[in-house]
């Protein structure tokens, strides 16, 4: 299996028992996951994988997404943020407006 160039982890606020709750879920991160997956497919970004995660403990910035292996953390994710992040991936840049750490 070839490693993806970008693995985007979107916080789903999943708890140990599997229940989704918390800031990211309340801010519609699971609906955004569907949008993100659709955009990756529509843009035919073969080197990009998408996954939901448990709580990332960055609730003040939620919903949160990490681009691995670059280590960039993005916050206040919405559809505009997803578009900007994917544009950045396509252009080899970073969506600095949404960056919370790198």
C-alpha positions in Angstrom: 0.0 0.0 0.0 1.3 3.4 -0.9 1.2 6.1 1.8 -0.9 9.1 0.9 0.8 12.4 0.3 -1.8 14.0 2.6 -4.0 12.2 5.2 -6.6 14.6 6.4 -7.9 13.8 9.9 -11.2 15.6 10.8 -12.2 15.5 14.4 -15.4 13.6 14.9 -15.2 14.0 18.7 -15.7 10.2 19.1 -15.4 9.0 22.7 -14.0 5.6 23.8 -17.5 4.1 23.7 -17.8 5.2 20.1 -20.3 8.0 20.8 -19.8 11.2 18.8 -20.1 14.2 21.1 -18.3 17.4 21.9 -17.5 20.7 20.2 -16.5 19.4 16.8 -19.6 17.2 16.5 -21.9 20.0 17.7 -20.3 22.2 15.0 -21.2 19.7 12.3 -17.9 18.0 11.8 -19.5 14.8 10.6 -21.5 16.6 7.9 -18.2 18.3 7.0 -16.6 14.9 6.7 -19.0 14.0 3.9 -18.4 17.4 2.2 -14.6 16.8 2.5 -14.8 13.3 1.0 -16.9 14.5 -1.9 -14.5 17.4 -2.7 -11.5 15.1 -2.6 -13.3 12.8 -5.1 -14.6 15.6 -7.3 -11.1 17.1 -7.5 -9.6 13.7 -8.2 -7.0 14.1 -5.5 -5.5 10.6 -5.6 -2.8 11.4 -3.0 -5.3 12.5 -0.4 -7.0 10.3 2.2 -9.7 11.4 4.6 -10.6 10.0 8.1 -12.6 11.0 11.1 -11.0 10.8 14.5 -11.8 10.8 18.2 -11.4 14.0 20.2 -8.2 15.9 19.4 -8.4 18.0 22.5 -8.4 21.3 20.6 -12.0 22.2 21.3 -11.5 25.9 21.4 -10.7 25.7 17.6 -13.3 23.1 16.7 -14.0 21.6 14.3 -10.3 20.8 13.9 -8.4 19.0 11.0 -4.8 17.8 10.8 -2.9 17.3 7.6 -0.5 14.4 8.0 2.4 14.1 7.5 2.9 17.9 7.3 1.6 18.3 10.9 -0.5 21.4 10.0 -3.5 21.8 12.3 -6.4 23.7 11.0 -9.3 25.1 13.0 -12.8 26.5 12.7 -13.3 24.1 9.8 -16.3 24.8 7.5 -16.9 24.3 3.8 -14.9 27.5 3.0 -12.0 26.2 5.1 -12.1 22.8 3.3 -12.1 24.5 -0.1 -9.1 26.7 0.9 -7.2 23.7 2.4 -7.8 21.6 -0.7 -6.9 24.5 -2.9 -3.6 24.8 -1.0 -2.9 21.1 -1.4 -3.5 21.4 -5.2 -1.2 24.5 -5.4 1.4 23.3 -2.9 0.6 26.1 -0.4 -1.0 26.3 3.1 -4.4 27.7 3.9 -2.9 30.1 6.5 -6.2 31.7 7.4 -7.3 28.5 9.1 -3.9 27.4 10.4 -3.8 27.0 14.2 -0.3 25.4 14.4 2.3 23.7 12.3 
